[in-house]
Amino acid sequence: MAEIKAINPAFRHRQYLFRRKVLKLFGGAFHVYDENGNVLFYSKQKAFKLKEDFRIYSDESQTQELLTIKTPQILDIGATYNVQDVTTGDAVGALRRKGLKSIFKDEWVILSKEGKEIGTLTETSLIAALLSRVISLIPQTYVVLANNREVAKIKQHFNPFVLKYTMTIIDERPSVDPRLLIAAGILLAGIERRQQ
């Protein structure tokens, strides 16, 4: 991937912890940490919007915006979420939720900036997926696949009070842009758990 050289170094880690901010009354807010507990990203989900709109910043001060995740659709369970790098102005790609399929087992399609399918993000266990729809405390595990290879794994921590996911990037040179992987983690934390 040619564009990887130009991206912010925060997107070059191999492991990330996504954590939903507690006691946020309107919208959603998420911190993303590196392996040592340092904040790499802070994301805000705008409240009271018919079209989803997430902003990803370098920290909670929100002085440096890095990515936007937006959908042109209004309240659509099969929406496409476009990811843009704010620092370069470039489109990064998109993630499209498979709406009806995701009722039973979460599945997302990862698209290149040209709109071509380059990977998938899928919940690994149908049984755990179905149980998690009834008992929200059951942790979920997701896998990102591209070119028939496992690129990354996302595991939810068991925690009844705070939503946390750990993303481990397995592929040393992932064929999916790491900015799309971070966007996928934010969407899981912001969209999936709310829609169950």
Secondary structure as the mmCIF struct_conf table of DSSP 4:
data_model
#
loop_
_struct_conf.conf_type_id
_struct_conf.id
_struct_conf.beg_label_comp_id
_struct_conf.beg_label_asym_id
_struct_conf.beg_label_seq_id
_struct_conf.end_label_comp_id
_struct_conf.end_label_asym_id
_struct_conf.end_label_seq_id
HELX_RH_3T_P HELX_RH_3T_P1 ALA A 2 ALA A 6
BEND BEND1 ILE A 7 ILE A 7
HELX_RH_3T_P HELX_RH_3T_P2 PRO A 9 ARG A 12
BEND BEND2 ARG A 14 ARG A 14
STRN STRN1 GLN A 15 ARG A 20
HELX_LH_PP_P HELX_LH_PP_P1 LYS A 21 LYS A 21
TURN_TY1_P TURN_TY1_P1 VAL A 22 LEU A 23
BEND BEND3 PHE A 26 GLY A 27
STRN STRN2 GLY A 28 TYR A 33
TURN_TY1_P TURN_TY1_P2 GLU A 35 ASN A 36
BEND BEND4 GLY A 37 GLY A 37
STRN STRN3 VAL A 39 GLN A 45
BEND BEND5 ALA A 47 PHE A 48
BEND BEND6 LEU A 50 LYS A 51
STRN STRN4 ASP A 53 TYR A 57
BEND BEND7 SER A 58 ASP A 59
TURN_TY1_P TURN_TY1_P3 GLU A 60 SER A 61
BEND BEND8 GLN A 64 GLN A 64
STRN STRN5 GLU A 65 LYS A 70
BEND BEND9 PRO A 72 LEU A 75
TURN_TY1_P TURN_TY1_P4 ILE A 77 GLY A 78
STRN STRN6 THR A 80 ASP A 85
TURN_TY1_P TURN_TY1_P5 VAL A 86 THR A 88
STRN STRN7 ALA A 91 ARG A 97
TURN_TY1_P TURN_TY1_P6 GLY A 99 LEU A 100
HELX_RH_3T_P HELX_RH_3T_P3 LYS A 101 ILE A 103
TURN_TY1_P TURN_TY1_P7 PHE A 104 PHE A 104
BEND BEND10 LYS A 105 LYS A 105
STRN STRN8 GLU A 107 SER A 112
TURN_TY1_P TURN_TY1_P8 LYS A 113 GLU A 114
BEND BEND11 GLY A 115 GLY A 115
STRN STRN9 GLU A 117 GLU A 123
BEND BEND12 THR A 124 THR A 124
HELX_RH_AL_P HELX_RH_AL_P1 LEU A 126 VAL A 134
TURN_TY1_P TURN_TY1_P9 SER A 136 LEU A 137
BEND BEND13 ILE A 138 ILE A 138
STRN STRN10 THR A 141 ALA A 146
TURN_TY1_P TURN_TY1_P10 ASN A 147 ASN A 148
STRN STRN11 ARG A 149 GLN A 156
BEND BEND14 PRO A 160 VAL A 162
STRN STRN12 LYS A 164 ILE A 169
BEND BEND15 ASP A 171 ARG A 173
BEND BEND16 SER A 175 VAL A 176
HELX_RH_AL_P HELX_RH_AL_P2 PRO A 178 LEU A 187
HELX_RH_PI_P HELX_RH_PI_P1 LEU A 188 GLU A 192
HELX_RH_AL_P HELX_RH_AL_P3 ARG A 193 GLN A 195
#
